[in-house]
Amino acid sequence: MDSIKPVEAAALGGRQLRYYDFAMAAFVAILICSNLIGAAKQATFTLPVVGQVIFGAGILFFPLGYVLGDVLTEVYGYARARRVVWVGFAASIFAAAMAWVVVAMPPAPGWPDQAVYEKAFGNTPRIFLASILAFWAGEFANSFVLAKLKVLTQGRMLWTRTIGSTVVGQGVDSLIFYPLAFLGVWETSLVVQVMLTNYLLKVLWEIVLTPVTYRVVAAFKRAEGVDVFDRATDFTPFRAKV
């Protein structure tokens, strides 16, 4: 088992990273599935005293992408997490384009499920645009805050940066996505309710998953043998080069 060595992000250079590609693939898979399957559905559950709570169904799985984003930034540094965000951005555009083309193709005579297919995969351009903009801005905010807090805390108290970055990143994501996607389509009160409920649930979900994040981060660091700090990193989001 490799010992863990604190290094500057730039010092990774051409070092062979064992699990970076797997983490990238998992991140992109979670992102696409969350956007295609759960973004537009409203779900509900009832809490004692509080009563009925309405939330977006994607809340159950989309925050896992933020957890994995935390792992990527914590283990591999901001630049490599930035690269993953851009890969996810491009993959989301491709998935939406593919869905649009397939839905728009004339169905075969007698095929009975075109309406169902359109309802399942025919997300409007507005929802798609809101989704990718919110993801892009929220994920970069999340990664930036985590990288800065890691330097500030000198690598201690991981929970402060995983939760703190989620508070900021999910806040940016929610403030962009819900108004852009649903304002004027849903009642304004419903947009605000779902936005606030989802935001609070995402942050709570991050807190609940903190022990899991600790274990995953520790396992990745042991496997890679490094602990990356972004003291001299160029934090511009407008590049994919590491």
Long-range contacts (C-beta under 8 A, 24 or more apart in sequence): 1-222, 2-222, 2-223, 2-224, 2-225, 3-225, 4-221, 4-222, 4-225, 4-226, 4-227, 5-225, 5-226, 5-227, 6-155, 6-226, 6-227, 6-229, 7-226, 7-227, 7-228, 7-229, 8-228, 8-229, 8-230, 8-231, 8-232, 9-77, 9-78, 9-79, 9-80, 9-228, 9-229, 9-230, 9-231, 9-232, 9-233, 10-232, 10-233, 12-76, 12-77, 12-80, 12-226, 12-228, 12-242, 15-226, 17-76, 17-224, 18-223, 18-224, 19-220, 19-223, 19-224, 20-72, 20-76, 20-80, 20-224, 23-68, 23-71, 23-72, 23-75, 23-76, 23-84, 23-220, 24-72, 24-83, 24-84, 24-87, 26-68, 27-65, 27-68, 27-69, 27-72, 27-84, 27-88, 28-84, 28-87, 28-88, 28-91, 30-61, 30-62, 30-64, 30-65, 30-68, 31-62, 31-65, 31-88, 31-91, 31-92, 31-135, 32-88, 32-91, 32-92, 32-95, 33-61, 34-58, 34-61, 34-62, 34-65, 35-92, 35-95, 35-96, 35-131, 35-135, 36-95, 36-99, 36-121, 36-123, 38-62, 39-123, 39-127, 39-131, 39-181, 40-123, 40-127, 40-181, 42-194, 53-197, 54-190, 54-193, 54-194, 54-197, 55-194, 55-197, 55-198, 55-201, 56-194, 56-198, 59-198, 59-201, 59-202, 59-205, 62-202, 63-166, 63-170, 63-202, 63-205, 63-206, 63-209, 64-209, 65-139, 66-139, 66-142, 66-166, 66-169, 66-170, 66-202, 66-206, 67-162, 67-206, 67-209, 67-212, 67-213, 67-216, 69-139, 69-142, 69-143, 69-169, 70-142, 70-146, 70-161, 70-162, 70-165, 70-166, 70-213, 70-217, 71-213, 71-216, 71-217, 71-220, 72-143, 73-142, 73-143, 73-146, 73-147, 73-150, 73-165, 74-146, 74-150, 74-158, 74-161, 74-162, 74-217, 74-228, 75-217, 75-220, 75-221, 75-224, 75-226, 75-227, 75-228, 76-224, 76-228, 77-147, 77-228, 77-229, 77-230, 77-233, 78-143, 78-144, 78-147, 78-230, 78-233, 78-235, 79-230, 79-233, 79-234, 79-241, 79-242, 80-242, 81-143, 81-147, 82-140, 82-143, 82-237, 82-239, 82-240, 82-242, 83-240, 83-241, 83-242, 85-135, 85-136, 85-139, 85-140, 85-143, 85-237, 86-240, 87-240, 88-135, 88-139, 89-132, 89-135, 89-136, 92-131, 92-132, 92-135, 93-132, 96-123, 96-128, 96-132, 99-123, 126-180, 126-181, 127-181, 129-180, 130-176, 130-177, 130-178, 130-180, 130-181, 131-177, 131-181, 133-176, 133-177, 133-180, 134-172, 134-173, 134-174, 134-176, 134-177, 134-180, 135-173, 136-237, 137-172, 137-173, 137-176, 138-169, 138-170, 138-171, 138-172, 138-173, 138-174, 138-176, 139-169, 139-173, 140-237, 141-165, 141-168, 141-169, 141-172, 142-166, 142-168, 142-169, 142-170, 143-169, 144-235, 145-169, 147-230, 147-233, 147-235, 148-230, 150-229, 150-230, 151-229, 151-230, 151-231, 155-227, 155-229, 158-213, 158-214, 158-217, 159-210, 159-214, 162-206, 162-210, 162-213, 163-203, 163-206, 163-207, 163-210, 166-202, 166-203, 166-206, 167-203, 170-199, 170-202, 170-203, 170-206, 171-199, 174-198, 174-199, 174-202
